[in-house]
Amino acid sequence: MKGKLVTAKEIVERCKISYSKVNLYTNLGFFKVVAKKGNKRLYNWEEVERCWGKVKKLIDEGYPLRLVRKKLLNGRR
C-alpha cells in the first residue's frame, strides 16, 4: 500500500465535497477503502486525488454519475 492514508473527513476538506458524496463515491467504487482504523475508513490519497480529478472533470462536462461510473470502470480494465 503506497501513499498517504486519509480519512473520509480529510477527503471532504481537501476535495471540498460533502461527507455524503464521499459515501456515494465509495459505494459507486470511485474511492476504494484500503484499511479501517476503528470505525474510520482509510483511503490512499494518491488514488483518491487521481480518481476525483477524473470524476470532477466528467461531472463538469455534464455526464450523469451512471455514465461516469461506466467510463471509469471501463478505463480500469
Long-range contacts (C-beta under 8 A, 24 or more apart in sequence): 1-34, 1-35, 1-44, 2-44, 2-46, 3-44, 3-45, 3-46, 3-47, 4-44, 4-45, 4-46, 5-34, 5-35, 5-42, 5-43, 5-44, 5-45, 6-42, 6-43, 6-44, 6-45, 6-48, 7-40, 7-41, 7-42, 7-43, 8-40, 8-41, 8-43, 10-45, 11-43, 11-48, 11-52, 14-45, 14-49, 15-48, 15-52, 24-65, 25-52, 25-55, 28-65, 28-69, 29-69, 29-72, 29-73, 30-55, 30-68, 30-69, 30-72
